[in-house]
């Protein structure tokens, strides 16, 4: 059906060069990353009855909702994947928490209508919720499009009076993003300059840098106006950077006659070949659905490729912002009553020992040992955490080798590149930051009681790690540790990687020793020495008060929801970053 074949070495090359880019963005969208950052995409817009649905049907090989008025009532993410000839057609529809497999192309239209009725109601209203349709077929291009509702000029029938503005508002949320290619569908039998879709595209993309025009219904052009349409397609009337194409899809009569999409493609080719005005457009690669499919795939892949460095940086920044914000909310309080009671028992013990410290009273050695053993155990876990990070320096040779190769200047093998060393060292030091904050709240027990001092301790912990990112050691100490490490037996490995690991291990051993002692000192200073008296007073009020456990240990619902949202965002952004890192390698 389409220009690109799916057999032999050409198919393998195509799979390697095209499909990975589209799969990557589809995967990030499935994760929900588009909630946090705009992703590269192609949005399809057009006035009502512009032929938009017909174009998408011709590209996808399936029938979509048609008719008068608004037929696309929710954004439809149409994901098409080309497979080898002979493999079975597959479809999958997702919306809200619903997911269903489709085994026949003819079932698509009915299921989309059902989904739209669930999300937008059975009337003529619209919804901003996304429906996702994935199609795997040897008869489709590798392409993902987002179909948007057709632009209505005035409300008709039972449509809401403000339907036109609501549709425009929905479309704007997509086409205003610099990451979006705007695919504007315009019928050939109307004045292109008057169409709302093109006006909207020009409003948000004044220079036409990211807009592609598609002219439809060339068989309805008034006789004598063909030359003007050809001028539009050749980008001589309203200039767009990505230009225009012209296609002829199935009309209502063709559908009534049950003309297949394959037959419609053949008829389209014949139409352009036999039309004296339009036949040159075939040679210019500006006409027919197959050529449009190829152009859209190339445009999308190029667009994704150009967007990846910026996307990678945006995810990195968003991750840091989310991490910082999440830390402000601390750890969630226990939900189970048993855990809450255990919490209070620990609090009582902690109160007893703090009371004895402040008053100078001698308490039983067993009781004091019990409390400090608990604290000491947490500090030992902190040391084990640092040791595990140190062990991680022994893995990831491929990443290290690739980074050394990427950043290498004039250095000969065995000379380390400082920027590479600094990058890896900072990454490993940063891995210890979050566990140190967790340690603080584990010692503090209940965040509200130690709010002031735990906040001060937290600031000091962050300051400590900011200092650690400077990368410094006394020369004599560094040289001594490096010399000791080099004297140990090791397995043969790449010279650059071996030297880099020597220096990374040396520095982290020094930094780890500092952190192993300094972090517990900061926490003890604030949780015992500085806040003892106030802690004693507040714990006493908690334990002797008349409040129940749930009241004592409950937290604000908004805080819990915010923490949950941030945790989910952190999770999906971390996974997205991992996918992007693997892709770039």
HELIX and SHEET records of a PDB file:
HELIX    1   1 UNK A    8  UNK A   14  1                                   7    
HELIX    2   2 UNK A   15  UNK A   19  3                                   5    
HELIX    3   3 UNK A   20  UNK A   31  1                                  12    
HELIX    4   4 UNK A   33  UNK A   35  5                                   3    
HELIX    5   5 UNK A   52  UNK A   60  1                                   9    
HELIX    6   6 UNK A  105  UNK A  107  5                                   3    
HELIX    7   7 UNK A  108  UNK A  120  1                                  13    
HELIX    8   8 UNK A  163  UNK A  175  1                                  13    
HELIX    9   9 UNK A  192  UNK A  194  5                                   3    
HELIX   10  10 UNK A  196  UNK A  204  1                                   9    
HELIX   11  11 UNK A  218  UNK A  220  5                                   3    
HELIX   12  12 UNK A  226  UNK A  233  1                                   8    
HELIX   13  13 UNK A  252  UNK A  256  1                                   5    
HELIX   14  14 UNK A  261  UNK A  274  1                                  14    
HELIX   15  15 UNK A  279  UNK A  283  1                                   5    
HELIX   16  16 UNK A  289  UNK A  327  1                                  39    
HELIX   17  17 UNK A  337  UNK A  359  1                                  23    
HELIX   18  18 UNK A  365  UNK A  392  1                                  28    
HELIX   19  19 UNK A  397  UNK A  407  1                                  11    
HELIX   20  20 UNK A  418  UNK A  444  1                                  27    
HELIX   21  21 UNK A  451  UNK A  468  1                                  18    
HELIX   22  22 UNK A  475  UNK A  486  1                                  12    
HELIX   23  23 UNK A  495  UNK A  524  1                                  30    
HELIX   24  24 UNK A  525  UNK A  529  3                                   5    
HELIX   25  25 UNK A  532  UNK A  544  1                                  13    
HELIX   26  26 UNK A  549  UNK A  553  1                                   5    
HELIX   27  27 UNK A  557  UNK A  584  1                                  28    
SHEET    1   A 9 UNK A  98  UNK A 102  0                                        
SHEET    2   A 9 UNK A  90  UNK A  95 -1                                        
SHEET    3   A 9 UNK A 127  UNK A 137 -1                                        
SHEET    4   A 9 UNK A  74  UNK A  82  1                                        
SHEET    5   A 9 UNK A 143  UNK A 147 -1                                        
SHEET    6   A 9 UNK A  41  UNK A  46  1                                        
SHEET    7   A 9 UNK A 180  UNK A 187  1                                        
SHEET    8   A 9 UNK A 211  UNK A 216  1                                        
SHEET    9   A 9 UNK A 244  UNK A 246  1                                        
END                                                                             
